[in-house]
């Protein structure tokens, strides 16, 4: 452990096996180490003393993560030494690393694990084409969302009302109701997509892709910007806490910082990119013939304004004209 302010060593701990992953507890008092021999160790930051050790599985532990409240640890591990990919999920008590629950999954690797904002649930993305939500206390599966393609990432919106998944072999991201598991929308892209992340207020979804990143307005289900500049895959992206800055990291060895627009400006920009023709009634009202050229901006369907079946509510009017004929 190193001090950021003084750039000096605080404490150190030597393990008997190769370290695969580490995570710091939310209060900064403890560290959990994931080891290649199938165990985890919880140790104190101050003196490096061992707090607890637990056996997880026969294969290596690929990842260990503290829950947001610091009471639990979740591990992702290789279920059998003969396989190389992590497919097992385990829940531990953070006080001593003691195993609470185990979820054996051997069909396909687990790609990502993420906690809900409250820390009471977590979602895993798997290459078997599913995203699954688990209760952290009981280890029970609460929801399963299937798309039929290997899922690269799954993430909660800040209010935990939505889930976004991205799919390795397709150019789509999906948005789901996090309470019912119903699919809300499919967001199509021109390229294969990687991971996705919500803005701090949940208004926007940043989807990473090959060389570019797509910024979606969640409420309007519309692309409001495409961030060009990287020359290879964009692997990581995040927002600043106030949502005004976006950072992206790419295989082209660069990190780029983008100035995000205000919510009002982004929504206005989105509406200029969605078009429809006038209805016969509107042409009649404006005194236009079918041959007259018009440019009309249209509101996109709202993700949060849909029923559980994914259909637009009848009280919405996604085709309302917001422009005038030209």
C-alpha positions as CSV (number, residue, x, y, z in Angstrom):
1,X,0.0,0.0,0.0
2,X,1.3,3.5,-1.0
3,X,0.5,6.9,0.3
4,X,-0.8,9.2,-2.5
5,X,0.2,12.4,-0.8
6,X,3.7,11.4,0.3
7,X,4.4,8.8,-2.5
8,X,5.7,6.5,0.3
9,X,5.1,2.8,1.2
10,X,2.5,2.4,4.0
11,X,2.4,-1.4,4.4
12,X,3.1,-4.6,2.5
13,X,2.1,-8.2,2.6
14,X,3.8,-11.1,1.0
15,X,1.5,-13.9,-0.2
16,X,2.3,-17.6,-0.8
17,X,0.7,-17.5,-4.3
18,X,0.5,-15.2,-7.3
19,X,-1.8,-12.2,-6.7
20,X,-4.6,-12.0,-9.4
21,X,-6.5,-9.0,-8.1
22,X,-6.8,-6.7,-5.1
23,X,-9.5,-4.3,-3.8
24,X,-9.6,-1.7,-1.1
25,X,-12.5,-1.6,1.3
26,X,-14.7,1.5,1.2
27,X,-13.4,2.8,4.5
28,X,-9.8,2.3,3.4
29,X,-8.9,0.0,6.4
30,X,-8.6,-3.4,4.7
31,X,-7.5,-5.0,1.4
32,X,-8.7,-8.3,-0.1
33,X,-6.2,-10.2,-2.3
34,X,-7.4,-12.8,-4.9
35,X,-4.8,-15.5,-5.3
36,X,-3.9,-18.1,-7.9
37,X,-4.1,-21.0,-5.4
38,X,-7.9,-20.6,-5.1
39,X,-7.9,-18.5,-1.9
40,X,-8.5,-15.0,-0.8
41,X,-6.8,-13.1,2.0
42,X,-8.2,-10.1,3.9
43,X,-5.5,-7.9,5.5
44,X,-5.1,-4.7,7.4
45,X,-3.8,-1.6,5.6
46,X,-2.0,-0.3,8.7
47,X,0.4,-3.1,9.5
48,X,-0.3,-5.7,6.7
49,X,-1.6,-8.1,9.3
50,X,-3.8,-11.0,8.2
51,X,-7.5,-10.5,9.1
52,X,-8.9,-13.6,7.5
53,X,-8.3,-16.3,4.8
54,X,-10.8,-18.4,2.9
55,X,-10.7,-21.1,0.3
56,X,-12.9,-20.3,-2.7
57,X,-12.3,-23.0,-5.3
58,X,-9.9,-25.4,-6.9
59,X,-8.8,-22.9,-9.5
60,X,-7.5,-19.4,-9.3
61,X,-9.5,-16.5,-8.0
62,X,-9.7,-14.0,-10.8
63,X,-11.4,-11.1,-9.0
64,X,-12.3,-10.0,-5.5
65,X,-14.5,-7.0,-4.8
66,X,-15.8,-5.3,-1.7
67,X,-19.5,-4.3,-1.6
68,X,-20.2,-0.6,-1.4
69,X,-21.0,-0.9,2.3
70,X,-17.9,-2.9,3.0
71,X,-19.7,-5.8,4.7
72,X,-19.3,-8.3,1.9
73,X,-16.8,-9.5,-0.6
74,X,-17.7,-11.1,-4.0
75,X,-15.2,-13.3,-5.8
76,X,-15.1,-14.6,-9.3
77,X,-13.1,-17.8,-9.7
78,X,-12.1,-20.7,-12.0
79,X,-14.4,-23.6,-11.1
80,X,-11.9,-26.3,-12.1
81,X,-8.1,-26.3,-12.6
82,X,-8.5,-27.9,-16.0
83,X,-10.3,-24.8,-17.3
84,X,-8.8,-21.3,-17.6
85,X,-11.9,-19.1,-17.6
86,X,-13.6,-17.8,-14.4
87,X,-17.2,-19.1,-14.2
88,X,-17.8,-19.4,-10.5
89,X,-19.3,-16.7,-8.2
90,X,-19.0,-16.7,-4.4
91,X,-20.2,-14.4,-1.6
92,X,-18.0,-13.8,1.6
93,X,-18.2,-12.0,4.9
94,X,-15.6,-9.2,4.8
95,X,-14.8,-9.5,8.5
96,X,-12.8,-12.7,8.0
97,X,-13.4,-13.8,4.3
98,X,-15.7,-16.6,5.4
99,X,-17.7,-18.1,2.6
100,X,-21.4,-17.4,2.7
101,X,-22.8,-18.7,-0.6
102,X,-21.4,-20.2,-3.8
103,X,-22.9,-20.1,-7.3
104,X,-21.3,-22.7,-9.6
105,X,-21.4,-21.7,-13.2
106,X,-19.4,-23.8,-15.7
107,X,-21.1,-23.1,-19.0
108,X,-19.3,-19.9,-19.9
109,X,-17.0,-17.3,-18.5
110,X,-18.2,-14.4,-16.4
111,X,-17.2,-11.2,-18.2
112,X,-18.0,-8.5,-15.6
113,X,-19.5,-8.1,-12.1
114,X,-21.0,-4.9,-10.8
115,X,-22.9,-3.9,-7.7
116,X,-26.1,-1.9,-7.6
117,X,-25.8,1.6,-6.2
118,X,-27.3,0.4,-2.9
119,X,-24.9,-2.5,-2.7
120,X,-27.8,-4.9,-2.0
121,X,-27.6,-6.6,-5.4
122,X,-25.1,-7.3,-8.1
123,X,-25.3,-8.1,-11.8
124,X,-23.0,-10.4,-13.7
125,X,-22.5,-10.4,-17.5
126,X,-21.7,-13.8,-19.0
127,X,-20.6,-15.2,-22.3
128,X,-23.6,-17.6,-22.2
129,X,-25.7,-14.7,-23.4
130,X,-27.3,-13.8,-20.1
131,X,-27.1,-11.1,-17.5
132,X,-28.2,-12.2,-14.0
133,X,-29.0,-10.2,-10.9
134,X,-28.3,-11.7,-7.4
135,X,-29.3,-10.7,-3.9
136,X,-26.0,-10.1,-2.1
137,X,-27.3,-11.3,1.3
138,X,-28.8,-14.6,0.3
139,X,-27.0,-15.3,-3.0
140,X,-30.3,-16.0,-4.7
141,X,-30.8,-15.2,-8.3
142,X,-33.4,-12.5,-8.8
143,X,-33.5,-11.8,-12.5
144,X,-32.2,-13.3,-15.7
145,X,-32.0,-11.3,-18.9
146,X,-31.1,-13.3,-22.1
147,X,-30.2,-11.8,-25.4
148,X,-28.8,-14.8,-27.4
149,X,-25.3,-13.3,-27.8
150,X,-22.3,-13.3,-25.5
151,X,-22.7,-10.4,-23.1
152,X,-19.6,-8.2,-22.7
153,X,-20.8,-5.9,-19.8
154,X,-23.8,-5.2,-17.6
155,X,-24.3,-2.0,-15.6
156,X,-26.9,-0.4,-13.4
157,X,-28.2,3.1,-13.8
158,X,-27.5,5.4,-10.8
159,X,-31.1,5.1,-9.6
160,X,-31.0,1.2,-10.1
161,X,-34.1,1.5,-12.3
162,X,-32.4,0.4,-15.5
163,X,-29.7,-2.1,-16.6
164,X,-27.6,-1.7,-19.7
165,X,-25.9,-4.6,-21.4
166,X,-23.6,-4.8,-24.4
167,X,-23.0,-7.8,-26.7
168,X,-19.7,-9.0,-28.0
169,X,-20.8,-10.4,-31.4
170,X,-23.4,-7.8,-32.2
171,X,-23.5,-4.0,-32.7
172,X,-26.2,-3.6,-30.0
173,X,-26.6,-2.5,-26.5
174,X,-29.8,-3.4,-24.6
175,X,-31.6,-1.5,-21.9
176,X,-33.7,-3.5,-19.4
177,X,-36.1,-2.7,-16.5
178,X,-34.0,-3.6,-13.5
179,X,-37.1,-4.5,-11.5
180,X,-38.9,-6.8,-13.9
181,X,-36.2,-7.9,-16.3
182,X,-38.2,-6.7,-19.3
183,X,-36.3,-5.5,-22.3
184,X,-37.0,-1.7,-22.7
185,X,-34.9,-0.9,-25.8
186,X,-32.3,-2.1,-28.3
187,X,-29.7,0.5,-29.2
188,X,-28.1,-0.2,-32.6
189,X,-24.6,0.9,-33.6
190,X,-22.6,0.9,-36.8
191,X,-19.7,-1.1,-35.1
192,X,-19.3,-3.9,-32.6
193,X,-19.6,-2.5,-29.1
194,X,-17.6,-3.0,-25.9
195,X,-18.7,-1.8,-22.5
196,X,-21.2,0.9,-21.5
197,X,-21.6,3.3,-18.5
198,X,-24.3,5.6,-17.3
199,X,-23.7,9.3,-16.5
200,X,-23.9,10.2,-12.8
201,X,-27.4,11.5,-13.2
202,X,-28.5,8.6,-15.4
203,X,-29.5,10.9,-18.3
204,X,-26.9,9.5,-20.7
205,X,-25.3,6.2,-21.7
206,X,-21.8,6.0,-23.1
207,X,-21.3,3.0,-25.3
208,X,-17.7,2.2,-26.3
209,X,-16.8,0.7,-29.7
210,X,-14.2,0.3,-32.3
211,X,-12.4,3.7,-32.6
212,X,-15.5,5.7,-31.5
213,X,-17.8,6.1,-28.5
214,X,-21.5,6.7,-28.7
215,X,-23.4,9.0,-26.3
216,X,-27.0,8.1,-26.0
217,X,-29.8,10.2,-24.4
218,X,-31.5,7.6,-22.2
219,X,-34.9,9.4,-22.0
220,X,-35.1,10.0,-25.7
221,X,-33.4,6.8,-26.9
222,X,-31.4,8.8,-29.4
223,X,-27.7,9.2,-30.1
224,X,-26.7,12.7,-29.2
225,X,-23.0,12.5,-30.1
226,X,-20.3,10.3,-31.6
227,X,-16.8,10.8,-30.1
228,X,-14.3,10.3,-32.9
229,X,-10.5,10.4,-32.5
230,X,-9.2,7.0,-31.3
231,X,-7.5,4.8,-33.8
232,X,-8.2,1.4,-32.1
233,X,-10.7,-0.2,-29.8
234,X,-12.0,2.1,-27.0
235,X,-11.7,-0.2,-23.9
236,X,-12.6,2.1,-21.0
237,X,-14.8,5.2,-20.5
238,X,-16.1,7.2,-17.6
239,X,-17.8,10.4,-16.6
240,X,-16.6,13.0,-14.1
241,X,-18.7,13.2,-10.9
242,X,-20.6,16.2,-12.3
243,X,-21.1,14.6,-15.7
244,X,-19.4,17.5,-17.5
245,X,-16.3,15.6,-18.5
246,X,-15.9,12.2,-20.4
247,X,-12.7,10.3,-20.4
248,X,-12.0,7.4,-22.9
249,X,-9.0,5.0,-23.0
250,X,-8.0,3.1,-26.1
251,X,-5.7,0.4,-27.4
252,X,-4.1,3.1,-29.5
253,X,-2.2,4.0,-26.2
254,X,-4.1,7.3,-25.7
255,X,-6.5,8.6,-23.1
256,X,-8.8,11.3,-24.4
257,X,-10.7,13.9,-22.4
258,X,-14.0,15.2,-23.8
259,X,-16.0,18.3,-22.8
260,X,-19.5,17.1,-22.3
261,X,-22.4,19.4,-23.1
262,X,-25.1,20.4,-20.7
263,X,-28.2,18.1,-20.5
264,X,-30.3,20.8,-22.3
265,X,-27.8,21.2,-25.1
266,X,-27.4,17.5,-25.6
267,X,-31.2,16.9,-25.8
268,X,-31.5,19.8,-28.3
269,X,-28.7,18.2,-30.4
270,X,-30.4,14.9,-30.3
271,X,-33.7,16.3,-31.6
272,X,-32.0,17.8,-34.6
273,X,-30.9,14.2,-35.6
274,X,-34.3,12.6,-35.6
275,X,-36.5,13.3,-38.6
276,X,-39.9,12.3,-39.9
277,X,-42.3,13.3,-42.7
278,X,-45.4,15.4,-42.1
279,X,-48.7,13.5,-41.8
280,X,-51.5,14.2,-44.3
281,X,-53.3,16.2,-41.7
282,X,-50.3,18.4,-41.0
283,X,-49.8,19.0,-44.7
284,X,-53.4,20.0,-45.0
285,X,-53.1,22.4,-42.0
286,X,-49.9,24.0,-43.5
287,X,-51.4,24.1,-47.0
288,X,-48.7,21.9,-48.5
289,X,-48.9,19.3,-51.2
290,X,-47.3,15.8,-51.1
291,X,-44.5,17.1,-53.3
292,X,-43.4,19.9,-51.0
293,X,-40.1,19.2,-49.2
294,X,-40.2,19.6,-45.4
295,X,-37.8,19.1,-42.5
296,X,-39.5,18.2,-39.3
297,X,-37.8,17.2,-36.1
298,X,-39.4,14.3,-34.2
299,X,-39.2,13.3,-30.5
300,X,-37.8,9.8,-30.1
301,X,-39.7,7.2,-28.0
302,X,-38.9,7.5,-24.3
303,X,-37.2,4.5,-22.6
304,X,-38.9,5.4,-19.3
305,X,-42.2,6.0,-21.0
306,X,-42.9,2.4,-22.1
307,X,-44.9,-0.4,-20.7
308,X,-43.3,-3.7,-19.6
309,X,-44.0,-5.1,-23.0
310,X,-41.7,-2.5,-24.6
311,X,-44.5,-0.8,-26.5
312,X,-44.9,3.0,-26.4
313,X,-47.6,4.2,-24.0
314,X,-50.7,5.6,-25.8
315,X,-50.4,8.9,-23.9
316,X,-47.0,9.5,-25.5
317,X,-46.8,11.3,-28.8
318,X,-43.4,10.4,-30.2
319,X,-44.3,11.9,-33.6
320,X,-45.1,15.4,-32.3
321,X,-43.6,17.9,-34.6
322,X,-41.1,20.3,-33.0
323,X,-40.1,22.2,-36.1
324,X,-41.8,23.9,-39.0
325,X,-41.9,23.2,-42.7
326,X,-39.1,24.7,-44.8
